[in-house]
Structures are given as C-alpha cells and as structure tokens.
Amino acid sequence: MVTAIGSMASVAVIDSIRERWQTATVIGTDIYPEKWLAQSQNTDKFFQVPRADHPDYIRIMSEICGKHHIDWLIPLIDPEVDILALNRETFEKEGTIICISGTESIEKCRNKLTLYQTFKDDGNVNVIPTYTRLEIAEKFHGYPLIIKPRKGRSSEGLQILEKRNGAGKIAFQNGTSIIQPYYDGEIFTVDIVRDFFGNCVSIPRKEYIRNKIGAGLTVEITNNKTLEKISATVTEKLNIYGAVNIEFLCFDGSYYLLDVNPRFSAGVSFTIRSGFNIVKNHMLVMMGNELEPRPEIVEGIYMKIYTDVVKN
C-alpha cells in the first residue's frame, strides 16, 4: 500500500515497485476521490481515506490492510508518518509492516527543537541556534528572525520577522514554535538510505528553484563528499534505517542542518534518474537486506515538468 498518491513522490515510488516487484499488487490511498488523481490509474485498487488527524484514520487504514493482506505500507507525507509510527502494533497484528524508520528516530526528526538539541554539541554537524524565548533570540541575534512550528511540514506556519510584533510573540507563547536567526543561504538536500548493518548511500543535490511548499523543481546533482559525510553522521546518530531526506542551508561557507524528513522527498525521482534507485533500496532494507553498492551517479541539472492527464 502506498499512501497519499496525489503527492509528488508517488510516481517514482509506485513505478519503482512495479519495476522491481512485477507481480506485486499495489493499493493506493488518498484523501481525494479516485477520479481526481492521475496516479490512481497506476494502482490495482484505490481507497479514499480520511486525513491522518481524523479519529477514524488508524481504524480504517488497519481494516484495509487486514482485508487485503497488505505486507508493506509506505506513507509518503509527514502527518501519516507521525501517526503510523505511533500505531505500528495495530498494523503488525494485521501482518503489515510500516516502511519507515523507528518511532524514536522519527520523533527526533520531526521535532525541530529536539533535532537542534541532539546536534548542538556535535562537532561534526552544524545547527542554527534555536530558542524557545523571543527575548533571548533578540538579545543574541537581533533581527531578522524566523519562527517555525516545532513539527511543521512543507513550510507551513513559517514566519520571517523583520522586527518585533504581536504575531511572533503569540506564536511563541503557545509553546509549539521555535525561533532562530534568519540565515540567507543556498538550500541543499540529500536523499539517503541506511540499512540495519550501518551501510548508507546518499545522493546530494543543490536546489535552484523550489515551489511554495519547498519541493525542488530545478536541482543540480553532484558528488559532494562533505554533505555525504555529514548526512551519514546524522543518520547514524539518529539511528535511522531506510530512506530519509535531509535538508541543509549553506551559509557563510558552512552547511547547517535544517530538517530531517523521515520519508521520501518530493524530488526522489531526481535521485533515481541519477542512477541510484533509493525506493528499491528502501524496500530492500525493510526486508532485512543490505543496500546495493553506490553507483557512479549522473551529475547535472535536473528539472520537473508538468503534464496533463484526462480521466473520463
């Protein structure tokens, strides 16, 4: 089962499964109706399900898994990763393995304050100073400052404060946000997969054009040994297994860890096209196997294009 098949990663994920496991049955889910989703044509069966924050989400998903004998469940968006990580046992009783990293690892990845605290004293990974009190950030850094939800996604709720105002103060008082100095730099992301034996393969890329939710539309893939080394350190310290996407900011000549997304990135197809099928290798890890060797990747600029699909 592949969830959120309307998301940008779904084409690469489903196509990779079809290519490697040709006899597999692929079931798709999404919050939108089947006729609205082009990718529903590439599944054997489709189910419209509630949002991940709906009280019936886990019950409905586990019932589908049990009824249709789902062996592997691959969530593609953060809200589903969050809730499924906390309800693994419910699905394991139905014989379904949720194909994500460990629950403790995911909790650290998804909470930006915890992520900062994990690496702030690590000499090998730079992190941006992070605060829970506006006046402390003001004192040490001044403006501009940036406010982010502790467990945000796709740039939702992000505010850049040029000066002190009520919005920043309110966002801070509710205890769900962090505040950081605003660093204006270049964004790099790394698709990385790690197996249970400690092996990892990573493919870094520089992001030139991103949409409003932070998905790369034009990127450049190169061999960046520095980012590969930092990313390996991050996944080892967080005890990650399977595939994740790590975001970095390059500022003043240094790379700063921004986010660890415990799922496939929207740009996972770039990594596959560069020569390494990270989706296939993610599933090999979930099945208890070692990773394939890292190939010579095809460096260059990669771009997404949009196309039209008509469903009658």
N, C-alpha and C positions, 0 to 999 in steps of 0.2 A: 504494500500500500504506500502510495506517495500522496502526501497532503498538500494543500494549497497549490493545486496545479495551475492556477492562474498566475503564480509568481514567476519571476524572471528565470529562476534556476530550473524550472520544471522540465523544459525541453531537453536540456543536457542530461538531467537525471534519468528521465524515462528512456531517452534514446540510448544512453549508456547501458541501462539494464537490459533493454531489448537486444542490444548488440552482443552482450556477454552471456546472458542467460535467455537464450532464444525461446525456450519452452515455458518460461515463467508467465504466470498470469499477473497482470498489473492492474490494480484497482486504484482509482484516483478519488480524492475528496476535495471539496472547496466549499466556501460559504455561499458562492453564487451558483445559479442554475446551470445545468449541463450545457444548454444551448448558448450560453454566453461565453463559454470557454473553448477556445480552439484546441487546447490540449486534451479535452475530453475525447476527441477523435482518436487519440493515441493510447487510450486505456481500454481494457477489456470490460470494465464495469466502472460506473461512476456513482458517487453518493454525495448529495448536498448535505452538509452537516452544519451545526451551529458554530458560532465563533468560539474560540478557545476559552473565553471567560464566561461562557454560558454554563449554568449549573448542570445541564444535562450532557455537556460535551464528552466527558470521560465515559459515561454510561453508553452513549450512542456509539462512540468510536470502538469501545471494547466489544459491544454486541456485534458490530460489523466484522471485527476481527475474528471473533469466535465463530460466527455463522459461515464465514467464507474462508476459514482456516488460513489466516494471514500469518506467514512465518516472519516477515520483516516489515517494520513500519518506519518510513523515512519522513520525518517532519521537515518542512522547508522554511518555516517562519518562526521568529522568536517566541511569540505567545504560545504556540503549540509546543515548542521545545521545552519551555518553562513548565507547563502543566503536565506534559507527558513524563518529564523527568521525575516528577514527584509522585507519579502513579504507575511506576513500572510494574509493580507486583500485580496490579489488576490485569494488565495485559499478559504478563508471563503466565498467569493462570489459564489464559486462553491459548497459550502456546506461541505468543507473539513477542519477538524481540524488538525493542525500540532502538533504532540505529543512531544513537547519539552517545556522547561521552558520559562519564559517571556523573551522578547527581551533584556531588560536592564540587566537582570541577565546573559544572555548568553554573552553579550558584556563584562561584568566584568570577567566572567570565561575565556573567550578566549584571553584576553589581559593580558599577564603576568605582565606588568608594572602596569596596573590598579589593578590587583589582589594583588600585593605587597602593593600598596598604600592604598588599602581597609583594610588590616590587619596589617600594620606595627606598629600601635599604639594600637593594640588589645592585651590585656594582656593574653588572653586565647588561641591565635593561634600564633605559631612561624612562621616567614617567613625569608628566606635568604636575607641578604642585597642586594639590587638591584639598579643598577646605569644606567645612560644614557651617562656617560662620562668615557672613558677608564682611563684617568689620575687620576680620583677620586678613582676608584676601585683599581688602582695600589697603590695609596698613603695609603689607609686604610687597604689593604689586601695583596698586593703583588701577587705573582704567586704561583700555577696555578689559572687561571680564566676561567670562562666558558661563552661563548656567545650563546644566544638563540634568535630566532625570537620572537618578541612580540606576534605573533599569529601563532606560529608553531604547528605542529602536528607530532606525530609518530617519534620524534627525528630528524625530517628533519632540516637541516641547523645548527645543534648544533656543536659548536667548543670548544675544550678544548685548552687553550693557556698556554703553559709551560713558554713562555717568550713573550715579546712584538714583534709583527710582523705586516707586512702590512695588512694581511688578517683581523686581528682583528680590525685594525684601519678603514679599508674600511667598514666592516660590521657595524661598529658603526656610521660612519658618515652619512649613508643613513637614519638614524632615524627609522629603522624598527626592531632594536635589543635591547636587554638588556644585561647587563653584571653582573655577580655575582662571588663571591669567590667560588672555587670548593671545595665542601664538599664530602668526600668519605665515604658513609654510605650505609645502607641497605634500600631497597625500600619496602614500604608497600602501598597497595591500599585499598580503601573502596568503595564498591558498596552501595549506599544509596538512599533511596526514601523518599520523603516528600510529604504529602498531603496538601490540602488547609486549613486544620484545625490545622496545626502545628505539627502533629504527624510525626515521622520518624522512619525508621528501617534501620539499617546499618549492613553490614557483612564485617569485615576487613580480609585481608589476607597478609601474607608476601610472597614476590616474590623471589624465589630462582633462577630460570632460566627464562630469557626473550629473545625474539628474537631481531633482529636489530631495529625493529620499536617499541619496548617497550611493546610487548604483553607477558604476563606471560604464560609460558609453564609448569612450575612446581611451585606450590604455597603451602602455608600452611594456612589453615583457622582455626582461634582460636577465642575465646571470648576475645576481647581486649577492655575493658571498657574505657581506656584512649582515644583510637582512635575513639571509638563510640561517646564519649562526644565531642571531638574536631570537628568531622565531623558534628555533629548536630549543633554546633555553626557556622560552615562555611555555611551550607545550610540556616540557619536562617538569618544570616547577608546578604547573597546574595539574599534572598527571592526566593530561588529555590523551584519549585514544580515539581513532577515527579522524575524520576531516573537520577542520575549522578554518575560519578566515580571520586573519589578524590585520588590524589597521594601524598604520604608523603615520606620524607627522614628521617631516624633515624640516627642522628649524635650526638656523644658525649652525649648519653643518653636522647636526646630530639627529638621530632617529629617536622619536618619542612614541612609546606605546600609547595608543588611543583606546582601542577596543579589541576584544576577542569575541568573535561571533561563532557560537558553537553549532554551526550548521553550514551548509553550502552557501557560498556567496552568490550574489546575482550575476557575477562575472565568471562563474565556474566554467562556462563554455570556453572562455579565453584560455584557461589552463589546459583544458582537454585539447584544444586546437594547437597548443604549443607543443604537444607530443606526449603529455602525461595524463592518463585518464584517472583523475582523482576520485571520480564517482565509483568506478570499478574497484579501485584500491580501497576506498572506504568500506565497501561491502566485503571485500576480502578480509579486512581487519575485523569486521563484525562477525565474520565466520571463523575467526581464530587463526587466520593465516598471516604470513609475513608479507610485507609490501614488495611489490615489484621494484627492481632497480630504477633509479632515476635516469631517464634517457637524456640525450642531448636535445635540449629544447630549441624550438624555432623562435629566435628572437625577432622582435619587430613591433610595429604598431598594429593593434587590433581594434576593430570598430564593430559596434552593433548597428544593424539596420532594422527598420520596422517593415512589416509586410501586412497585406490584407488577407483575411480569410472569410469566406462566406459560408454560413451554415443555413440550410433550408429547413 
